[in-house]
Amino acid sequence: MRKLTAAVLALVILMGGIAAMGEGNVTVYNSKFAESLDGWYARGSGSVSLAAPNNLHMAGRQSDWNSPGRDFAMVPGVTYGISAQVRQQQADSAHFMISVAHAANGAETYENLASGDAARDKWITLQCEYTAGQYDRFVLYAETTGATNIEFDIRNFRVTAPEGTPSMATPTAMEILEAGEMPSLKEIYADRFDFGTCVPRGQAMDGVAMAFNRRQFSILTPENELKPDAVLDVTKSRKLAAEDESAAAVRFEAAKPLLDYAKKNGLKVHGHVLVWHSQTPEAFFHEGYDSARPLVTREVMLGRLENYIRGVMEYMAANYPGGIVSWDVVNEAIDDGSGWLRNSNWMKTVGEDFVARAFELARKYAPEGTLLFYNDYNTAMTGKQNGIVRLLKSLIPEGNIDGYGFQMHHSVDFPSIGDIDRSVRRIAALGLKLRVSELDIGVPDNGEASFMKQAKMYAQIMKILDKHSDQFIAVQVWGVCDNQSWRSSSYPLLFDAKRNPKPAFWAVAQPDMFK
Ligand code: XIL
C-alpha cells in the first residue's frame, strides 16, 4: 500500500516535471516579426521596429521598464511556458528580464518571471513558467536592469500552454480572409474580367497589405511609380543629350517592389502611364533637358518619345516578361472645356498627332499581345465624350489602339447613372476592348447614410459593366483603404482604414442585393 502510494507520488512528481518542461503543451503564441509588429509596442518611451531577420528592435529607451511589450489574452489559472531570445550590442553585459504587467480593475502590478545576463552581441534565451493570476489584462515584456538606455533585439518570443488553451496569436489579414466570411472580388469576377487596384510604393512593401491584395485582386497598377516623373532619369538624360538630343534614360527603382511582388505571386500588372501632360518632368520637352532653354523640335521630341518607350518596353521584357499585360499609352489628352486636344507640351512640341505617334511606337516596342489603351476621365460628360470618341475614331484605323480606359472618379451625386450608362454604351459601340482603370466614388462624410448611397452607386456601375462584360477586360478601383486614397477626405473606396469591408464592398461583391 505504502509502496503503491510512493509509486503514485513518483508518477505525480514525474508528471509535474514533464509539465514543467512544457511537454504535451502546444504553442499558443510564436513571434514572427516578419510582416508586422503583431501587436508589439514600446512601453513608455522609445519605439519598436522590425529588424531582419525576424527580430524586433527596441530603441530610444529612457528607463529600465521602457520595453517591447504585447498584450496577451492569458487565461487565469493556466500555466504557460514562456521563452524568448534577447541580444544587446551596446554594453559589455546587460541583465535582461521577462516580466508581466498585470491589471485587475485597472490597477497594474508587476512580476519578474525570468532573467539572465547577455554579453555584448550574444543571443541568450530566457525561459520560465507563469501561472496566470486572477487579472483581466496581461502584458508580457522584455526589459533590462541597470543598462537603462541600451537598445536591444528580441526574437522567437514563444508561449506554450496545455492543449485546448486558446491561441494568443494575431491572425494575419490572409488568415482572417481565408477563415472568414469576406469573399474575394477577383474570384467573383474571374469569369468576366480581372478585378484590380492601384498600389502605392509603400503598400507594395507591406507584406500584410499585399497578402490582402493578393486575395482580393488579380491585377495591380503602380499608383505613381510608372509615370514619367518616376521613370525618366533627367540627370542621366541631360548628360546623354550632350551627344544626342533625342536620348532618354529610364529607371525603375520606384516600381520595383510592386513589379517583383506581382511576378512572384502570379498577379498581372497594368502599366500607367507612358504619355501624359501631368507628372512629367518639364525638362523632358526642352533642349539639353534644361527647362530654361527652348522647347525641342518635333523631330527631337519624337526621338525622345521613341527612346523612352523603347527603354520602358525593353526593361520590362528583360525583367518581367509577360508581367505587364496592358498599358495606358496616353492619358487625359482631351481638354475638359473644348473637347479638343489639350494644349500640352506634347502638342507644343510634336503637334496634334502625338497621340497616334505614341500608339505607333508603343505597338512597335511592346511585346506581342500587350494591350494598348487610351485612358481618360469625365467620359460621361457630353463635350468631353465627343472629344474622346473623335480621338478614338481617328486612332482605330491605324490599328495600334486596343482599348479605352474609363477612369470613373465619381461622386455619389455626379455624374448620373443614366449618363454613365450612355457613355459606356457609346464607347462600347466603337468595338474596342474596355477597362475601368481608376474607379472611386466620393461621399461627403463617413456616415452610414452616405456609405449606403455610395454602395448603391457602386452596385449600379457594376451592373452596367456587367452588361458589357464581353468587352471589359478589367475593372480597377483606385486604391484599397479610404485613408490611403488620393481622395481620402471623400472616403471613396471599398475598405475602411482597417481593411474592413464597407457597404460598397458588398455592393461590388453582390450588386443584385442593392436595388
Ligand atoms: C493620382 C495618384 O493617385 C496620386 O497619388 C498622385 O498624387 C496624383 O495622381 N488620374 C490618373 C491618375 O490618371 O494617375 C491619378 O493618380 C488620378 C487621376
Boltz pocket constraint, residues with backbone or C-beta under 6 A from the ligand:
constraints:
  - pocket:
      binder: B
      contacts: [[A, 223], [A, 224], [A, 331], [A, 407], [A, 438], [A, 486]]
      max_distance: 6.0
